[in-house]
Amino acid sequence: MDFIHILHLCLITIEFLAGSAYVLFRLLQVISKKWLRKVAWTIIGFMSLFFIFVMVLRTHNTGAWYLPLQAVEYTWVVFVFYLLILIVAFDFVRIALHFIPKGRCWAGRRMTRTRRIYYSCCLVFISALITYGFIHFQHPAVRTVTMELDKPVPDWQVVVVSDMHLGTMSPKTLEKNIQRINSLQPDLILMLGDQFVIDWQDLEKTGYADALGKLHADKGIFLINGNHEYYHGYPHNSNPDYKRLFENWHFTLLEDSVVCIEDQLVIIGRDDTTNRKRATLNFLMKDIPSDIPAIVLDHDPTGMKSAEQCGADIQLSGHTHNGQLFPLNIYGRFTSSLKGFLYYGYEKRGGTHYYVTSGMGSSGAPIRIGTDAEIVVLKMKATCQQ
Protein backbone atom coordinates (compact mmCIF):
# COMPACT_ATOMS: atom_id res chain seq x y z
CA MET A 1 0.00 0.00 0.00
CA ASP A 2 1.47 3.34 -1.10
CA PHE A 3 2.02 6.43 1.02
CA ILE A 4 -0.84 8.39 -0.58
CA HIS A 5 -3.37 5.70 0.33
CA ILE A 6 -2.05 5.48 3.91
CA LEU A 7 -2.27 9.29 4.22
CA HIS A 8 -5.85 9.13 2.91
CA LEU A 9 -6.78 6.56 5.58
CA CYS A 10 -5.18 8.72 8.27
CA LEU A 11 -7.25 11.74 7.20
CA ILE A 12 -10.43 9.63 7.24
CA THR A 13 -9.56 8.46 10.75
CA ILE A 14 -9.04 12.02 12.01
CA GLU A 15 -12.34 13.17 10.46
CA PHE A 16 -14.23 10.23 11.95
CA LEU A 17 -12.77 10.72 15.44
CA ALA A 18 -13.59 14.44 15.35
CA GLY A 19 -17.17 13.72 14.28
CA SER A 20 -17.56 11.04 16.96
CA ALA A 21 -16.28 13.42 19.64
CA TYR A 22 -18.81 16.08 18.67
CA VAL A 23 -21.67 13.56 18.65
CA LEU A 24 -20.64 12.31 22.11
CA PHE A 25 -20.40 15.88 23.40
CA ARG A 26 -23.94 16.69 22.27
CA LEU A 27 -25.42 13.43 23.54
CA LEU A 28 -23.91 13.90 27.01
CA GLN A 29 -25.57 17.32 27.23
CA VAL A 30 -29.04 15.74 27.20
CA ILE A 31 -28.38 12.49 29.07
CA SER A 32 -29.03 12.91 32.77
CA LYS A 33 -28.81 9.33 34.02
CA LYS A 34 -25.30 8.21 34.93
CA TRP A 35 -25.66 4.70 33.55
CA LEU A 36 -26.80 6.04 30.18
CA ARG A 37 -23.84 8.43 30.10
CA LYS A 38 -21.53 5.48 30.72
CA VAL A 39 -23.21 3.54 27.91
CA ALA A 40 -22.71 6.45 25.49
CA TRP A 41 -19.05 6.82 26.52
CA THR A 42 -18.45 3.07 26.22
CA ILE A 43 -20.09 2.58 22.82
CA ILE A 44 -18.59 5.62 21.10
CA GLY A 45 -15.19 5.14 22.75
CA PHE A 46 -15.00 1.46 21.88
CA MET A 47 -16.13 1.97 18.28
CA SER A 48 -13.60 4.78 17.85
CA LEU A 49 -10.76 2.51 19.00
CA PHE A 50 -12.19 -0.27 16.86
CA PHE A 51 -12.10 2.06 13.84
CA ILE A 52 -8.39 2.74 14.40
CA PHE A 53 -7.80 -1.01 14.68
CA VAL A 54 -9.57 -1.65 11.36
CA MET A 55 -7.61 1.13 9.64
CA VAL A 56 -4.35 -0.43 10.83
CA LEU A 57 -5.45 -3.79 9.43
CA ARG A 58 -6.26 -2.15 6.10
CA THR A 59 -2.70 -0.87 5.78
CA HIS A 60 -1.29 -4.38 6.18
CA ASN A 61 -1.77 -7.56 4.20
CA THR A 62 -3.52 -9.45 6.98
CA GLY A 63 -5.77 -11.60 4.79
CA ALA A 64 -9.53 -11.60 4.45
CA TRP A 65 -10.42 -12.63 8.01
CA TYR A 66 -11.07 -9.05 9.15
CA LEU A 67 -13.62 -8.21 6.42
CA PRO A 68 -16.70 -8.80 8.66
CA LEU A 69 -15.12 -6.48 11.23
CA GLN A 70 -14.66 -3.84 8.54
CA ALA A 71 -18.30 -4.15 7.48
CA VAL A 72 -19.48 -3.67 11.08
CA GLU A 73 -17.20 -0.70 11.67
CA TYR A 74 -18.11 1.07 8.42
CA THR A 75 -21.81 0.56 9.15
CA TRP A 76 -21.14 2.37 12.42
CA VAL A 77 -19.40 5.13 10.45
CA VAL A 78 -22.56 5.58 8.37
CA PHE A 79 -24.59 5.76 11.60
CA VAL A 80 -22.32 8.48 13.04
CA PHE A 81 -22.31 10.32 9.69
CA TYR A 82 -26.09 10.70 9.64
CA LEU A 83 -26.33 11.42 13.36
CA LEU A 84 -23.74 14.16 12.98
CA ILE A 85 -25.69 15.73 10.09
CA LEU A 86 -28.92 15.76 12.07
CA ILE A 87 -27.26 17.12 15.22
CA VAL A 88 -25.55 19.92 13.28
CA ALA A 89 -28.86 20.73 11.56
CA PHE A 90 -30.49 21.09 14.98
CA ASP A 91 -27.64 23.30 16.14
CA PHE A 92 -28.21 25.66 13.21
CA VAL A 93 -31.91 25.90 14.09
CA ARG A 94 -31.03 26.58 17.73
CA ILE A 95 -28.60 29.35 16.71
CA ALA A 96 -31.20 30.88 14.39
CA LEU A 97 -33.78 30.97 17.21
CA HIS A 98 -31.46 33.16 19.27
CA PHE A 99 -31.91 35.94 16.69
CA ILE A 100 -35.69 35.85 17.18
CA PRO A 101 -36.89 37.26 20.55
CA LYS A 102 -39.82 34.86 20.96
CA GLY A 103 -37.73 32.00 19.68
CA ARG A 104 -34.97 32.78 22.18
CA CYS A 105 -37.50 32.76 25.02
CA TRP A 106 -38.99 29.45 23.89
CA ALA A 107 -35.56 27.87 23.41
CA GLY A 108 -34.47 28.90 26.87
CA ARG A 109 -37.36 27.10 28.53
CA ARG A 110 -37.73 23.98 26.41
CA MET A 111 -34.47 23.43 24.54
CA THR A 112 -33.06 20.58 26.66
CA ARG A 113 -36.29 18.58 26.59
CA THR A 114 -36.82 19.25 22.88
CA ARG A 115 -33.28 18.21 22.06
CA ARG A 116 -33.63 15.01 24.10
CA ILE A 117 -36.77 14.04 22.17
CA TYR A 118 -35.18 15.04 18.86
CA TYR A 119 -32.03 12.99 19.49
CA SER A 120 -34.12 9.94 20.47
CA CYS A 121 -36.10 10.21 17.24
CA CYS A 122 -32.83 10.58 15.28
CA LEU A 123 -31.45 7.34 16.74
CA VAL A 124 -34.59 5.41 15.74
CA PHE A 125 -34.76 7.04 12.30
CA ILE A 126 -31.11 6.36 11.45
CA SER A 127 -31.39 2.74 12.58
CA ALA A 128 -34.34 2.27 10.22
CA LEU A 129 -32.54 4.12 7.43
CA ILE A 130 -29.45 1.90 7.67
CA THR A 131 -31.61 -1.23 7.67
CA TYR A 132 -33.26 0.03 4.48
CA GLY A 133 -29.87 0.88 2.96
CA PHE A 134 -28.55 -2.60 3.64
CA ILE A 135 -31.57 -4.27 2.01
CA HIS A 136 -31.53 -1.81 -0.90
CA PHE A 137 -27.88 -2.61 -1.62
CA GLN A 138 -28.72 -6.30 -2.07
CA HIS A 139 -30.97 -5.55 -5.06
CA PRO A 140 -29.09 -3.68 -7.81
CA ALA A 141 -31.13 -1.95 -10.49
CA VAL A 142 -30.77 -3.03 -14.12
CA ARG A 143 -30.44 0.07 -16.32
CA THR A 144 -30.60 0.01 -20.09
CA VAL A 145 -28.64 2.76 -21.85
CA THR A 146 -29.05 3.24 -25.60
CA MET A 147 -26.35 4.98 -27.64
CA GLU A 148 -26.72 5.83 -31.31
CA LEU A 149 -23.51 5.74 -33.36
CA ASP A 150 -22.90 6.85 -36.94
CA LYS A 151 -21.11 3.56 -37.65
CA PRO A 152 -22.18 -0.04 -38.17
CA VAL A 153 -22.54 -1.64 -34.74
CA PRO A 154 -22.84 -5.27 -33.67
CA ASP A 155 -26.22 -6.41 -32.42
CA TRP A 156 -24.84 -7.55 -29.08
CA GLN A 157 -26.16 -7.49 -25.55
CA VAL A 158 -23.38 -5.68 -23.66
CA VAL A 159 -23.49 -5.78 -19.86
CA VAL A 160 -21.38 -3.30 -17.91
CA VAL A 161 -20.50 -3.66 -14.22
CA SER A 162 -18.13 -1.66 -12.08
CA ASP A 163 -16.95 -1.23 -8.50
CA MET A 164 -18.02 -4.63 -7.21
CA HIS A 165 -15.64 -4.13 -4.27
CA LEU A 166 -15.44 -7.84 -3.50
CA GLY A 167 -14.52 -7.90 0.13
CA THR A 168 -17.31 -5.50 0.99
CA MET A 169 -19.91 -7.35 -1.04
CA SER A 170 -20.36 -10.84 0.42
CA PRO A 171 -19.80 -13.98 -1.70
CA LYS A 172 -23.52 -14.79 -1.31
CA THR A 173 -24.55 -11.38 -2.68
CA LEU A 174 -22.04 -11.74 -5.52
CA GLU A 175 -23.52 -15.13 -6.41
CA LYS A 176 -27.01 -13.62 -6.65
CA ASN A 177 -25.77 -10.72 -8.76
CA ILE A 178 -23.94 -13.02 -11.15
CA GLN A 179 -27.11 -15.05 -11.61
CA ARG A 180 -28.87 -11.83 -12.50
CA ILE A 181 -26.15 -10.83 -14.97
CA ASN A 182 -26.27 -14.24 -16.64
CA SER A 183 -30.06 -14.02 -16.86
CA LEU A 184 -29.58 -10.99 -19.13
CA GLN A 185 -27.85 -13.34 -21.62
CA PRO A 186 -24.92 -11.00 -22.30
CA ASP A 187 -22.86 -11.40 -25.46
CA LEU A 188 -20.14 -9.24 -23.95
CA ILE A 189 -19.33 -8.26 -20.35
CA LEU A 190 -17.22 -5.20 -19.52
CA MET A 191 -15.90 -4.69 -15.98
CA LEU A 192 -14.67 -1.21 -15.16
CA GLY A 193 -12.34 -1.66 -12.20
CA ASP A 194 -12.41 -1.87 -8.40
CA GLN A 195 -13.55 -5.44 -8.70
CA PHE A 196 -11.50 -6.36 -5.62
CA VAL A 197 -10.68 -4.78 -2.27
CA ILE A 198 -8.86 -7.85 -0.98
CA ASP A 199 -5.65 -9.58 -1.97
CA TRP A 200 -5.97 -11.85 -5.01
CA GLN A 201 -4.68 -14.80 -2.96
CA ASP A 202 -7.83 -14.62 -0.80
CA LEU A 203 -10.28 -14.87 -3.70
CA GLU A 204 -10.43 -18.66 -3.77
CA LYS A 205 -10.64 -19.29 -0.02
CA THR A 206 -13.42 -16.74 0.41
CA GLY A 207 -15.59 -18.17 -2.38
CA TYR A 208 -15.38 -15.17 -4.71
CA ALA A 209 -13.39 -17.12 -7.30
CA ASP A 210 -16.03 -19.82 -7.67
CA ALA A 211 -18.76 -17.23 -8.11
CA LEU A 212 -16.81 -15.24 -10.71
CA GLY A 213 -16.17 -18.43 -12.67
CA LYS A 214 -19.91 -18.67 -13.34
CA LEU A 215 -20.00 -15.47 -15.38
CA HIS A 216 -20.54 -16.19 -19.06
CA ALA A 217 -20.53 -14.15 -22.26
CA ASP A 218 -20.06 -15.58 -25.77
CA LYS A 219 -17.90 -12.71 -27.03
CA GLY A 220 -15.78 -12.52 -23.88
CA ILE A 221 -15.39 -10.84 -20.51
CA PHE A 222 -13.01 -7.88 -20.45
CA LEU A 223 -11.90 -5.91 -17.41
CA ILE A 224 -9.60 -3.12 -16.35
CA ASN A 225 -7.97 -2.19 -13.05
CA GLY A 226 -9.20 0.50 -10.70
CA ASN A 227 -7.45 2.25 -7.84
CA HIS A 228 -8.28 -0.55 -5.39
CA GLU A 229 -6.55 -3.13 -7.56
CA TYR A 230 -3.44 -0.98 -7.23
CA TYR A 231 -3.79 -0.91 -3.47
CA HIS A 232 -3.71 -4.72 -3.42
CA GLY A 233 -1.07 -5.47 -6.06
CA TYR A 234 -3.20 -6.71 -8.97
CA PRO A 235 -1.82 -4.65 -11.90
CA HIS A 236 0.87 -6.20 -14.10
CA ASN A 237 1.13 -9.21 -11.80
CA SER A 238 3.26 -11.95 -13.37
CA ASN A 239 2.56 -14.61 -10.71
CA PRO A 240 1.49 -17.83 -12.52
CA ASP A 241 -1.23 -18.52 -9.92
CA TYR A 242 -2.65 -15.06 -10.47
CA LYS A 243 -2.74 -15.57 -14.24
CA ARG A 244 -4.36 -18.97 -13.75
CA LEU A 245 -7.25 -17.36 -11.88
CA PHE A 246 -8.08 -15.11 -14.80
CA GLU A 247 -7.69 -17.95 -17.29
CA ASN A 248 -10.08 -20.11 -15.27
CA TRP A 249 -12.63 -17.31 -15.26
CA HIS A 250 -12.09 -16.67 -19.01
CA PHE A 251 -11.42 -13.02 -18.21
CA THR A 252 -9.21 -10.81 -20.38
CA LEU A 253 -7.46 -8.12 -18.37
CA LEU A 254 -6.69 -4.98 -20.38
CA GLU A 255 -3.82 -2.95 -18.95
CA ASP A 256 -3.24 -0.08 -21.39
CA SER A 257 -4.11 -2.48 -24.18
CA VAL A 258 -6.53 -2.78 -27.08
CA VAL A 259 -8.57 -5.68 -28.40
CA CYS A 260 -10.67 -5.94 -31.56
CA ILE A 261 -13.58 -8.37 -31.29
CA GLU A 262 -14.51 -10.09 -34.57
CA ASP A 263 -13.65 -6.91 -36.52
CA GLN A 264 -16.87 -5.39 -35.19
CA LEU A 265 -15.92 -3.65 -31.98
CA VAL A 266 -12.71 -2.25 -30.48
CA ILE A 267 -12.22 -2.18 -26.72
CA ILE A 268 -9.52 0.12 -25.31
CA GLY A 269 -8.73 -0.74 -21.69
CA ARG A 270 -6.88 2.04 -19.89
CA ASP A 271 -4.76 1.54 -16.81
CA ASP A 272 -5.98 3.40 -13.74
CA THR A 273 -4.93 6.98 -13.04
CA THR A 274 -3.05 5.62 -10.00
CA ASN A 275 -0.41 4.68 -12.56
CA ARG A 276 0.95 8.13 -13.37
CA LYS A 277 2.90 6.65 -16.27
CA ARG A 278 -0.07 5.06 -17.97
CA ALA A 279 -0.20 5.33 -21.75
CA THR A 280 -2.06 8.23 -23.31
CA LEU A 281 -5.33 7.50 -25.03
CA ASN A 282 -3.96 9.05 -28.20
CA PHE A 283 -1.19 6.44 -28.21
CA LEU A 284 -3.60 3.56 -27.57
CA MET A 285 -5.94 4.62 -30.37
CA LYS A 286 -3.38 5.53 -33.02
CA ASP A 287 -3.88 2.37 -35.13
CA ILE A 288 -7.62 1.85 -34.64
CA PRO A 289 -9.69 1.79 -37.86
CA SER A 290 -12.10 4.72 -37.99
CA ASP A 291 -15.00 2.62 -39.32
CA ILE A 292 -15.18 0.30 -36.27
CA PRO A 293 -16.88 1.50 -33.07
CA ALA A 294 -14.37 2.14 -30.27
CA ILE A 295 -15.25 1.84 -26.58
CA VAL A 296 -12.85 3.24 -23.97
CA LEU A 297 -12.87 1.66 -20.53
CA ASP A 298 -11.44 4.09 -17.96
CA HIS A 299 -12.20 3.51 -14.28
CA ASP A 300 -11.90 7.16 -13.24
CA PRO A 301 -14.05 9.61 -15.26
CA THR A 302 -12.09 12.73 -14.33
CA GLY A 303 -10.01 12.59 -17.52
CA MET A 304 -12.95 12.08 -19.86
CA LYS A 305 -12.06 14.96 -22.19
CA SER A 306 -9.36 12.88 -23.87
CA ALA A 307 -11.94 10.40 -25.24
CA GLU A 308 -13.67 13.14 -27.20
CA GLN A 309 -10.37 14.61 -28.37
CA CYS A 310 -9.20 11.21 -29.64
CA GLY A 311 -12.44 10.39 -31.44
CA ALA A 312 -13.65 7.54 -29.22
CA ASP A 313 -17.28 6.63 -29.77
CA ILE A 314 -18.03 5.61 -26.18
CA GLN A 315 -16.33 5.91 -22.80
CA LEU A 316 -17.50 3.87 -19.84
CA SER A 317 -16.37 4.69 -16.30
CA GLY A 318 -17.21 4.03 -12.66
CA HIS A 319 -15.33 5.00 -9.48
CA THR A 320 -17.73 7.64 -8.13
CA HIS A 321 -20.45 5.26 -6.78
CA ASN A 322 -22.75 8.25 -7.40
CA GLY A 323 -21.79 9.20 -3.85
CA GLN A 324 -23.29 5.96 -2.46
CA LEU A 325 -25.04 7.88 0.35
CA PHE A 326 -27.33 10.89 0.30
CA PRO A 327 -26.35 13.77 0.39
CA LEU A 328 -22.88 12.82 -0.89
CA ASN A 329 -24.39 12.18 -4.33
CA ILE A 330 -25.65 15.79 -4.48
CA TYR A 331 -22.28 17.12 -3.34
CA GLY A 332 -20.44 14.91 -5.85
CA ARG A 333 -22.50 16.07 -8.80
CA PHE A 334 -22.04 19.70 -7.86
CA THR A 335 -18.25 19.53 -7.46
CA SER A 336 -17.80 17.41 -10.61
CA SER A 337 -19.75 19.94 -12.67
CA LEU A 338 -17.31 22.61 -11.51
CA LYS A 339 -14.38 20.41 -12.55
CA GLY A 340 -15.90 19.56 -15.94
CA PHE A 341 -16.45 15.82 -15.70
CA LEU A 342 -19.53 13.61 -15.53
CA TYR A 343 -20.20 12.23 -12.06
CA TYR A 344 -23.01 9.83 -12.85
CA GLY A 345 -25.28 8.84 -15.72
CA TYR A 346 -25.29 9.45 -19.47
CA GLU A 347 -24.06 12.41 -21.47
CA LYS A 348 -22.91 13.05 -25.02
CA ARG A 349 -20.12 15.50 -25.69
CA GLY A 350 -19.18 16.12 -29.27
CA GLY A 351 -19.21 12.75 -30.99
CA THR A 352 -18.49 10.75 -27.83
CA HIS A 353 -21.06 9.06 -25.63
CA TYR A 354 -20.23 8.82 -21.92
CA TYR A 355 -21.75 6.72 -19.19
CA VAL A 356 -20.53 6.77 -15.58
CA THR A 357 -22.09 3.97 -13.58
CA SER A 358 -22.79 4.04 -9.85
CA GLY A 359 -21.34 0.52 -9.64
CA MET A 360 -22.69 -2.79 -8.46
CA GLY A 361 -21.00 -2.73 -5.06
CA SER A 362 -20.25 -0.28 -2.29
CA SER A 363 -17.28 1.12 -0.45
CA GLY A 364 -16.81 0.24 3.21
CA ALA A 365 -20.32 -0.56 4.38
CA PRO A 366 -22.69 -2.70 2.25
CA ILE A 367 -25.24 0.13 2.26
CA ARG A 368 -26.90 2.30 -0.38
CA ILE A 369 -29.03 5.27 0.65
CA GLY A 370 -30.33 7.71 -1.95
CA THR A 371 -28.43 5.91 -4.73
CA ASP A 372 -28.73 2.56 -6.48
CA ALA A 373 -26.31 -0.25 -7.02
CA GLU A 374 -26.68 -1.00 -10.70
CA ILE A 375 -26.00 -3.35 -13.59
CA VAL A 376 -25.92 -1.55 -16.95
CA VAL A 377 -27.15 -2.99 -20.24
CA LEU A 378 -25.57 -1.09 -23.13
CA LYS A 379 -27.55 -1.00 -26.39
CA MET A 380 -25.75 0.31 -29.46
CA LYS A 381 -27.76 1.44 -32.48
CA ALA A 382 -26.48 2.60 -35.85
CA THR A 383 -27.85 5.79 -37.35
CA CYS A 384 -26.18 4.95 -40.67
CA GLN A 385 -27.26 2.27 -43.13
CA GLN A 386 -25.55 -1.01 -42.28
Secondary structure, 3 states (H helix, E strand, C coil): CCHHHHHHHHHHHHHHHHHHHHHHHHHHHHCCCHHHHHHHHHHHHHHHHHHHHHHHHHCCCCCCCCHHHHHHHHHHHHHHHHHHHHHHHHHHHHHHHCCCHHHHHHHHHHHHHHHHHHHHHHHHHHHHHHHHHHHHHCCCEEEEEEEEECCCCCCCCEEEECCCCECCECHHHHHHHHHHHHHCCCCEEEECCCCECCCHHHHHHHCHHHHHCCCCCCCCEEECCCHHHHHCCCCCCCCHHHHHHHHHHCEEECCCEEEEECCCEEEEECCCCCCCCCCCHHHHCCCCCCCCCEEEECCCHHHCHHHHHCCCCEEEECCCHHHCECCHHHHHHHHHHHHCCCCCEEEEECCEEEEECCCCCCCCCCCCECCCCEEEEEEEEECCCC
